[in-house]
């Protein structure tokens, strides 16, 4: 309290005068001048450091580093990769031509312009050829270049499943694969490294928010049994369908469920995306084909015509869809016209189908035969009977041919031994390497067979077989033709009328060597 009441004493005039005189002497002293300058420089440097901290330079660099890491994490889509490769291809050609021009700089302008025209013409032809092959207008001759494996290694399993695999699909760039099984497991895996990740089904609350309704009838919960998969060309969407009657849409980058399309009254048995678009087609046991838009997540239309369950569906770039059903028919749907072409199968039931080109198709039947179709005829132009009848190797005799009612040929690949009528010989899957003459078929007899598709619809020529134990429920070729992927199980895709206990449930890959 006393300290607060004390007043400061004012300095006397004599003290003030002394202070001023001493400060004047210090000011004229060079030692103190140098010290003062050093202090000022130090103080200015401190101010500079403090101002740089206030500007947040370190924060900005960290932010840029984080943004760079985020940019690196973003995956490149197939469309972006295709554009980048095309740009690099053009840049390499131009650089090569530029070096030639530098080496031959003494040439006159007319010769140089002529070479530039030839170069541009060559680039245009290469790009046009690539576009024609991409669209399926030109068929690549790959089958004659496929070499028969010299070793007996056969298929190599990349992904294991607990239950039989029902569907296998590849991304547009052939770098990633997707597989599904009867227990509802969906797996995303790398083709080269084999690294795999499972898709996680969301909770019931999330499914309801995405469009799923409460189970009706005797069912108390939604079935996760998956029968079909399809991946979009841009690599953004994966569609799945199964016994729960919904078409589920997944985001491939995040592996999250984003939508459930309702409308089918029976199990969804098959799915396909139209190439180059987000248009999705689904086939069901309710005998209908529905059209959806994955980008807008909307329903578009329904196609009716099949008199029994729809089993398999396929599409190319055109607005056409190919389907087979248990009504012994294969149908080609022209979507804009809402019309259809019906093809009658000689077998009791068609199990699978796929496009060769816009006007040619393949199908597999439950009697073990494979049919080659042309859009101009309602019956197959060529038929291979008992294509998967025996485990042992046989010579494919095309001499014993019978005439079909349409004037084309029918061949017996294994001899009519009666074994082709068993469940093991049913052709469960067929596949064609896109825009090529190479095809494959799978059954439960322990092998996958490769075929060469003859030009002008002249039929199928057998190449060789690849050993694989179990029911081959799904097949997929790489676009380059360098490998074949098979989805295998101990049971068929759509039932349990056969069982191979020695088989493995999973995805197997077989490399193909091209000459």
C-alpha positions in Angstrom: 0.0 0.0 0.0 2.9 2.4 0.8 4.4 1.7 -2.6 1.3 2.8 -4.3 1.2 6.2 -2.5 4.8 7.0 -3.2 5.2 9.7 -5.9 8.0 9.8 -8.4 10.6 12.4 -7.7 11.3 14.7 -10.7 15.0 14.8 -11.6 16.7 18.0 -10.8 18.0 20.4 -13.4 21.6 19.6 -12.6 20.9 15.8 -13.1 19.2 16.5 -16.3 22.0 18.6 -17.6 24.5 15.8 -16.7 22.5 13.2 -18.5 22.3 15.3 -21.6 26.1 15.9 -21.6 26.8 12.2 -21.2 24.4 11.2 -24.0 26.1 13.7 -26.3 29.5 12.2 -25.5 28.2 8.7 -26.2 26.6 9.8 -29.4 30.0 11.1 -30.7 31.8 8.0 -29.6 32.4 5.6 -32.7 32.2 2.5 -30.5 28.6 3.2 -29.5 27.8 4.1 -33.1 29.0 0.7 -34.4 27.1 -1.1 -31.6 23.9 0.8 -32.4 24.2 -0.1 -36.1 24.7 -3.8 -35.2 21.6 -3.7 -33.0 19.6 -2.1 -35.8 20.7 -4.7 -38.3 19.8 -7.5 -35.9 16.5 -6.0 -35.2 15.8 -5.5 -38.9 16.7 -9.1 -39.5 14.3 -10.2 -36.7 11.6 -8.2 -38.3 12.3 -9.9 -41.6 12.1 -13.3 -40.1 8.9 -12.5 -38.2 7.2 -11.1 -41.4 8.1 -14.3 -43.3 6.5 -16.3 -40.6 3.4 -14.2 -40.8 3.2 -14.7 -44.6 2.7 -18.4 -43.9 5.4 -19.6 -46.4 5.9 -22.9 -44.5 2.1 -23.4 -44.4 1.8 -22.8 -48.1 4.6 -25.3 -48.9 2.9 -27.9 -46.8 -0.4 -27.2 -48.5 1.2 -27.5 -51.9 2.8 -30.8 -50.8 -0.6 -32.1 -49.5 -2.3 -31.1 -52.7 0.4 -32.8 -54.8 -0.1 -36.0 -52.8 -3.8 -35.8 -53.3 -3.3 -35.3 -57.1 -1.0 -38.4 -57.1 -3.7 -40.4 -55.3 -6.3 -39.6 -58.0 -6.5 -42.6 -60.4 -6.2 -42.1 -64.1 -9.3 -43.1 -65.9 -9.1 -45.3 -69.1 -10.2 -42.4 -71.2 -7.5 -40.1 -69.8 -4.9 -42.8 -70.2 -5.9 -43.4 -73.8 -5.7 -39.7 -74.6 -2.3 -39.5 -72.9 -0.9 -42.4 -74.8 -2.2 -41.0 -78.1 -0.5 -37.7 -77.4 2.8 -39.4 -76.5 2.5 -41.5 -79.7 2.0 -38.4 -81.9 4.8 -36.5 -80.0 7.2 -39.3 -80.6 6.5 -39.5 -84.3 6.8 -35.7 -84.7 10.1 -35.7 -82.8 11.4 -38.5 -85.0 10.5 -36.6 -88.1 12.0 -33.4 -86.8 15.3 -35.1 -86.3 15.2 -36.3 -89.8 14.5 -32.8 -91.0 17.5 -31.5 -89.1 19.8 -34.2 -90.6 18.6 -33.4 -94.1 18.3 -29.6 -93.8 19.8 -29.2 -97.2 16.7 -30.5 -99.0 14.5 -27.9 -100.7 11.1 -26.8 -99.3 9.1 -28.9 -101.8 10.6 -32.2 -100.7 10.1 -31.2 -97.1 6.5 -30.4 -97.6 5.9 -33.7 -99.4 7.4 -35.6 -96.5 5.2 -33.8 -94.0 2.1 -34.7 -96.1 3.3 -38.4 -96.1 3.8 -38.3 -92.3 0.4 -36.8 -91.6 -1.2 -39.4 -93.9 0.5 -42.2 -92.1 -0.6 -40.9 -88.7 -4.2 -40.5 -90.0 -4.2 -44.1 -91.3 -2.8 -45.5 -88.0 -5.4 -43.6 -85.9 -8.2 -44.6 -88.3 -7.2 -48.3 -88.2 -7.1 -48.1 -84.4 -10.6 -46.5 -84.3 -12.0 -49.2 -86.7 -10.6 -52.0 -84.5 -11.9 -50.2 -81.4 -15.4 -49.9 -82.9 -15.4 -53.5 -84.2 -15.7 -52.7 -87.9 -12.4 -54.4 -88.6 -11.5 -57.8 -87.2 -8.0 -58.4 -86.0 -6.3 -61.7 -86.9 -5.2 -62.9 -83.5 -6.2 -66.6 -83.5 -3.5 -67.6 -86.0 -0.8 -65.9 -83.8 -1.7 -67.7 -80.5 0.9 -70.2 -79.6 0.0 -73.5 -77.9 1.6 -73.6 -74.4 4.6 -75.9 -74.2 4.5 -76.2 -70.4 1.7 -77.8 -68.4 1.4 -74.9 -65.9 -2.0 -73.9 -67.2 -4.2 -71.4 -65.4 -2.8 -69.6 -62.3 -5.3 -68.6 -59.6 -5.1 -64.9 -58.7 -8.1 -64.5 -56.4 -9.8 -67.0 -54.1 -13.5 -67.0 -53.2 -15.3 -69.0 -50.5 -18.2 -69.9 -52.9 -18.3 -70.5 -56.7 -17.5 -67.5 -58.8 -20.5 -66.4 -60.9 -19.0 -63.5 -62.9 -15.7 -62.0 -64.0 -15.2 -58.7 -65.8 -12.1 -56.6 -66.8 -11.7 -52.8 -67.0 -11.2 -51.1 -70.3 -7.5 -50.8 -69.8 -7.1 -54.5 -68.8 -5.3 -53.4 -65.6 -8.1 -54.3 -63.1 -10.5 -57.1 -62.7 -13.7 -57.7 -60.8 -15.2 -60.9 -59.6 -18.3 -62.0 -57.6 -19.4 -65.2 -56.0 -22.5 -66.8 -54.6 -21.8 -65.7 -51.1 -22.2 -62.0 -52.2 -18.5 -61.2 -52.2 -17.3 -58.7 -54.8 -13.6 -58.4 -55.2 -11.5 -55.7 -57.0 -8.1 -57.0 -58.0 -5.0 -56.0 -60.0 -4.2 -58.1 -63.0 -0.4 -57.8 -62.7 0.3 -57.8 -59.0 -2.8 -59.8 -57.9 -3.5 -57.3 -55.0 -7.2 -57.6 -54.1 -9.7 -55.6 -52.1 -13.3 -56.5 -51.1 -16.3 -54.3 -51.6 -18.2 -53.8 -48.4 -21.9 -54.0 -48.4 -23.5 -51.1 -46.6 -25.9 -51.4 -43.7 -29.6 -51.8 -44.1 -30.2 -48.2 -43.3 -27.8 -47.0 -46.0 -29.3 -49.5 -48.6 -32.8 -48.1 -47.8 -31.5 -44.5 -48.4 -30.2 -45.7 -51.8 -33.5 -47.1 -52.9 -33.8 -50.6 -51.4 -37.2 -51.5 -49.9 -38.0 -53.7 -47.0 -38.0 -57.5 -47.7 -41.5 -58.8 -48.6 -43.1 -62.2 -48.2 -41.2 -64.9 -46.3 -37.8 -63.4 -46.7 -36.5 -61.6 -43.5 -33.4 -60.0 -45.0 -31.9 -59.1 -48.4 -30.0 -61.8 -50.2 -26.4 -60.9 -51.1 -26.1 -63.7 -53.7 -24.5 -62.0 -56.8 -25.1 -63.5 -60.2 -23.7 -60.8 -62.6 -21.2 -57.9 -62.8 -20.6 -55.2 -65.4 -18.0 -52.3 -65.5 -18.4 -49.1 -67.5 -15.9 -48.1 -70.2 -14.8 -45.0 -68.3 -13.9 -47.1 -65.3 -16.1 -45.2 -62.9 -19.1 -47.5 -62.3 -19.5 -51.2 -61.4 -22.9 -52.8 -61.5 -23.9 -55.9 -59.7 -27.1 -58.0 -59.7 -28.4 -61.1 -58.0 -31.2 -62.8 -56.1 -32.3 -59.7 -54.3 -33.9 -58.3 -57.6 -31.9 -55.0 -57.4 -29.3 -53.6 -59.8 -26.7 -52.2 -57.4 -24.3 -49.4 -58.6 -20.9 -48.9 -57.1 -18.3 -46.2 -57.4 -15.0 -47.9 -58.4 -12.7 -45.3 -57.1 -14.1 -45.3 -53.6 -15.6 -48.8 -53.7 -18.8 -47.4 -52.1 -22.4 -48.3 -52.8 -24.1 -45.3 -54.5 -27.5 -46.6 -55.9 -29.9 -49.5 -56.0 -32.2 -49.6 -59.1 -35.6 -51.1 -58.4 -38.1 -52.6 -60.9 -37.3 -56.2 -61.6 -39.7 -58.8 -60.2 -37.2 -61.6 -60.3 -33.5 -62.2 -59.8 -31.2 -60.1 -61.9 -29.2 -62.7 -63.9 -27.1 -60.6 -66.3 -25.7 -57.1 -66.8 -23.8 -55.2 -69.5 -22.8 -51.6 -70.2 -22.9 -50.2 -73.7 -19.4 -49.5 -74.8 -18.3 -45.9 -74.5 -21.5 -44.8 -72.6 -23.0 -45.0 -69.1 -26.1 -46.9 -70.5 -26.7 -50.1 -68.5 -28.8 -53.1 -69.5 -30.1 -55.7 -67.1 -31.7 -59.1 -67.7 -33.9 -60.9 -65.2 -35.8 -64.1 -64.5 -38.9 -61.9 -64.8 -38.3 -62.2 -68.7 -37.6 -58.5 -69.2 -34.6 -56.4 -70.1 -34.4 -53.0 -68.4 -32.3 -50.0 -69.5 -30.8 -47.6 -67.0 -28.5 -44.6 -67.0 -25.7 -44.9 -64.5 -24.5 -41.3 -64.8 -28.0 -39.8 -64.1 -29.0 -42.9 -62.0 -32.4 -43.1 -63.7 -34.6 -45.7 -65.3 -35.0 -45.4 -69.1 -37.1 -48.3 -70.6 -38.1 -51.9 -70.5 -37.9 -54.5 -73.4 -40.3 -57.4 -73.5 -40.2 -60.5 -75.7 -38.7 -63.5 -74.0 -41.1 -66.2 -72.8 -38.9 -67.5 -70.1 -35.9 -66.4 -67.9 -33.3 -64.2 -69.5 -29.9 -65.8 -68.8 -27.1 -63.8 -70.6 -26.8 -60.4 -72.1 -24.1 -58.6 -74.2 -23.7 -55.3 -76.1 -21.1 -53.4 -78.1 -20.9 -49.8 -79.2 -24.2 -49.7 -81.2 -27.6 -49.4 -79.5 -28.1 -53.1 -79.8 -28.4 -55.8 -77.2 -28.0 -59.6 -77.5 -29.8 -61.9 -75.1 -30.5 -65.6 -74.6 -33.2 -67.2 -72.5 -34.6 -70.6 -71.5 -37.3 -70.2 -74.2 -34.7 -71.6 -76.7 -34.3 -68.2 -78.4 -31.6 -65.7 -78.9 -32.8 -62.1 -79.5 -31.1 -59.1 -81.0 -32.7 -55.9 -79.7 -32.6 -52.7 -81.7 -33.1 -50.2 -78.9 -34.0 -47.0 -80.7 -36.6 -48.8 -82.9 -37.9 -50.9 -80.0 -37.8 -53.9 -82.3 -36.1 -57.4 -82.1 -34.8 -60.2 -84.2 -35.5 -63.7 -82.9 -33.1 -66.6 -83.6 -34.3 -70.2 -83.0 -31.9 -72.5 -81.2 -31.6 -76.2 -82.2 -30.7 -77.1 -78.6 -33.1 -77.5 -75.7 -31.8 -74.4 -74.0 -29.2 -71.7 -74.7 -27.0 -70.9 -71.7 -24.7 -68.0 -72.9 -24.0 -65.7 -75.8 -21.7 -62.9 -76.9 -21.1 -60.6 -79.8 -18.4 -61.3 -82.4 -19.2 -58.2 -84.4 -22.3 -56.2 -85.0 -23.7 -58.9 -87.3 -22.2 -62.1 -85.9 -22.7 -63.9 -82.5 -21.7 -67.0 -80.5 -23.8 -69.0 -78.2 -23.4 -72.0 -75.9 -26.0 -74.6 -75.1 -26.9 -77.1 -72.4 -26.3 -80.0 -74.9 -22.6 -79.2 -75.1 -22.8 -77.4 -78.5 -21.5 -74.0 -79.6 -23.3 -72.1 -82.3 -22.1 -69.5 -84.7 -24.8 -67.1 -85.9 -25.3 -64.4 -88.6 -27.8 -61.6 -88.4 -29.2 -62.6 -91.9 -30.3 -66.1 -90.8 -32.6 -67.3 -88.0 -30.7 -70.5 -87.5 -27.0 -71.0 -86.8 -24.7 -70.9 -89.8 -22.3 -73.4 -88.0 -22.7 -75.6 -85.1 -20.0 -77.6 -83.1 -21.6 -80.5 -81.2 -20.2 -81.9 -78.0 -17.6 -79.3 -77.8 -16.9 -80.1 -74.1 -17.7 -83.8 -73.9 -14.5 -85.3 -72.6 -11.6 -84.5 -70.4 -9.1 -86.1 -72.8 -7.7 -84.5 -75.9 -9.3 -85.4 -79.2 -8.7 -84.5 -82.8 -11.4 -82.3 -84.1 -12.7 -83.9 -87.2 -14.5 -81.6 -89.6 -14.9 -84.2 -92.3 -18.1 -85.8 -90.8 -20.4 -82.9 -91.4 -24.1 -82.9 -91.6 -26.1 -80.4 -93.6 -28.4 -78.0 -91.7 -31.7 -76.9 -93.0 -30.3 -73.5 -93.8 -27.6 -75.0 -96.1 -24.7 -74.6 -93.6 -22.5 -77.1 -91.8 -22.6 -78.9 -88.5 -19.6 -80.6 -87.1 -19.1 -83.1 -84.2 -16.1 -82.0 -82.2 -15.9 -85.1 -79.9 -18.1 -87.7 -81.4 -21.6 -88.4 -80.3 -20.8 -90.5 -77.3 -23.7 -89.4 -75.1 -21.4 -87.7 -72.6 -22.4 -84.3 -73.9 -25.8 -84.5 -72.2 -24.4 -84.4 -68.7 -24.2 -81.2 -66.6 -20.4 -81.2 -66.9 -20.6 -80.7 -70.6 -23.0 -77.8 -70.6 -21.3 -74.7 -72.2 -21.7 -72.2 -69.3 -19.6 -69.4 -70.9 -18.3 -68.1 -74.2 -16.1 -65.0 -74.8 -14.6 -63.3 -77.8 -11.5 -61.1 -77.8 -12.9 -57.7 -78.8 -12.6 -56.9 -82.6 -10.7 -60.2 -83.3 -11.2 -63.7 -84.5 -10.3 -65.4 -81.2 -13.0 -67.0 -79.0 -13.1 -69.3 -76.0 -15.7 -71.5 -74.3 -15.9 -73.0 -70.9 -17.9 -75.9 -69.3 -17.4 -78.2 -66.3 -15.4 -80.9 -68.1 -12.0 -79.7 -67.0 -10.9 -77.5 -69.8 -11.3 -74.2 -71.6 -11.3 -74.4 -75.4 -10.0 -71.8 -77.8 -11.5 -71.3 -81.2 -10.6 -69.4 -84.4 -13.6 -67.6 -86.0 -13.4 -68.0 -89.8 -14.1 -65.0 -92.0 -17.4 -64.6 -93.9 -19.3 -66.7 -91.3 -17.7 -69.9 -92.4 -17.7 -71.4 -88.9 -15.4 -72.1 -86.0 -11.9 -73.8 -86.2 -10.6 -75.4 -83.0 -7.2 -74.4 -81.8 -6.4 -76.2 -78.5 -7.6 -76.6 -74.9 -6.4 -75.3 -71.6 -6.8 -77.4 -68.5 -8.9 -76.0 -65.7 -10.8 -78.1 -63.2 -14.3 -77.0 -62.2 -17.3 -75.2 -63.7 -16.1 -72.3 -65.8 -18.9 -69.9 -65.1 -17.4 -66.8 -66.7 -14.7 -65.9 -69.2 -13.1 -62.6 -70.2 -10.3 -61.8 -72.7 -7.9 -58.9 -72.5 -8.4 -56.5 -75.4 -4.8 -57.1 -76.5 -5.4 -60.9 -76.5 -2.4 -61.5 -74.2 -4.3 -63.3 -71.4 -7.6 -65.0 -70.6 -9.4 -64.8 -67.3 -11.8 -67.4 -66.0 -14.2 -67.5 -63.1 -14.3 -71.0 -61.7 -16.4 -72.8 -59.1 -17.4 -76.2 -57.7 -21.0 -75.6 -58.9 -22.7 -74.0 -62.0 -23.5 -70.3 -61.9 -27.3 -70.6 -61.7 -27.9 -73.8 -59.7 -26.5 -76.8 -57.9 -27.3 -79.6 -60.4 -23.6 -80.6 -60.6 -20.6 -80.5 -58.3 -16.8 -80.9 -58.8 -15.3 -81.4 -55.3 -11.7 -81.1 -56.6 -12.3 -77.7 -58.1 -11.2 -74.4 -56.5 -13.5 -71.4 -56.2 -11.7 -68.4 -57.6 -10.4 -66.4 -60.5 -7.7 -68.0 -62.7 -5.6 -66.3 -65.4 -3.8 -67.8 -68.3 -1.3 -65.8 -70.4 -1.5 -66.2 -74.1 1.7 -66.0 -76.2 1.3 -64.3 -79.6 3.8 -64.8 -82.4 
